[in-house]
């Protein structure tokens, strides 16, 4: 993967509906060359899909919670993951290091449905406990990190750092 591929990925992450002509103008290639590159990135499973961003409140999912799930040592992870994956309220599932085995992002309409969801999670065989953090507001979400991370430079204009 070269810098042009990285730029194409960044552009598509920002706007998955960009045309090959628009992408081509930005990266300085022809539209057919961009089309070929994007097809290769899809074939290599670098680009795994395209989606629409949705205002969750507008579609009736105004409550978001992060749920840590501790599994029993004897529990079969594949069974636990199948049960969690079958719950439409669970948007994301991350395997994590720490006290919990998994952290789930749960979206529901209201607190009553959150309670029902938490009760359903705790009833899954092998779940020993959960820890829930309710999201008050989301400042940003779904940010696309740089594909070539750069070191963070200190902001020398920040008055609080001038001690």
N, C-alpha and C positions, 0 to 999 in steps of 0.2 A: 504494500500500500504506500503510495507516494503522497506528496503534499496536495496534488490535485484531487486525489480520492478523498483525502481528509477534508478539503474545502467543500467538495460535493456533499459529503456526509453532513457537514455543519449546515450547509444551505438547505438540505432536505429536512434536517431536524428542525430548522426554523420555519420552513414552509414546505410541507410534503406535497403541496399542489403546484409547486413551481414547474414550469414547462422545461423541456430540454433546451429550448432556445434561450430561455431566461438564464438557466444554469450555464449554458455555453458562453453567453456574453460575460458572465461574471468570472469564469475561470479561463477564458481566452481560448476555448476550443470550439470545434464545430458541434452542432446539435447531434449529428450521428455519432461522433466520438464520445460525447457525454452519454448518449443513450447506451452505447456499448459498455462504457465504464460502469454505469449504474446497473446494467444487467449483470455484469461480472460480480459487483458487490452484493447483489441479491443472490446470485448463484452460490457465492461463498458464505452466505448467511451472515454477512457483515450488516447488511440492511435486512431486517427480519420482518418489516411490515410498515404500514402507514396507518395513521389514526386521526380522528377528529378530537380536538380538545373541547370539553364540555363544561359548562357552568353547572356544577353539581347541585347547587341550590335550585337552579331553574328547572331541573328535572326531578326535584323532590328528594334529593339526598343531602339534606342540610346538616347532618351530624357526621363528623369524622372522628374516629378514635384509632389510636395505635394500641394494639393488644399484644402483650408478650405472652407466649405460651410455653409452659414448662411441660415437657413430656417425661413420662416414667422411663427409667433405664430399660425396662423390659418391653416397652411399646415399640411396635413396628412403625418406623417412620413413613413407609409407603402407605400404610393404612391411614395413619393420621393425616398425611398430606392429601390423600384421596378424599377424605371426609371434609377437610378444610376447603379443598378445591371445589367441592360440590356446593359450597355455600356462596350464593351470588353476592352476599354482602361483603365478602372478603375480596378486596380489590388487588392487594399485593401480599406476598408472603416472602419474607426474607429469613434465611437460615443465618443465625448470628452466634457470635461468641459472647459469653457472659452468663447471667443467671438463667435466661430463657433460652429455649432451643430455637424458637421462631418469633418474629415480630410480624404482625399482620396489620395492614391498613384496612379498616372496616368503614364502610359508608352506608348509612341508613337514613331514613326520613326523620326519625325523632328518637327521644330517649327511651321510650317504651320498646321500640324495635331494637335499640342497642342492648337493652336489658335482655330481650328475648334471644338475641344473637349471642351474647355472652353466656347465657344459660345453655344454649345449644353447644357452644364450644366446650364448656366445662363437662358436658355429658358425653363427649367423645371419649371412648375407651382409650386410656393411656395418657390423657391430659391430667396432670396432677395439680396445676394451678395456673391462673392467669393474672396478669397485671395490666390494667387499662389506664391509658392517658387520653383524656378527651381533648380534642383540638378546639381551642377557643376561636382562633382565626388562622388563616393561612396567608403568610406574607408573600411567598412564592412557592411554586411547586413544578416539578417536571423540568427543572433547568437542565440544559444540555452542557455538561462540562466540556472544557476544551479538550480536543483530541491529543494535543501536544501540550500538557500542563506546563505552565511557566511558573517559576518561583514568585511568590507574593512579595512585592517590594513594599517597604514601609512607606506610609504616607507622611512625608516630612512637613506637610501643611496642616496636619492635625494638631490643634493646640493642646489636646489632652496628652499627647506624647512628648511635649516639650518640658517635662519635669526636670 
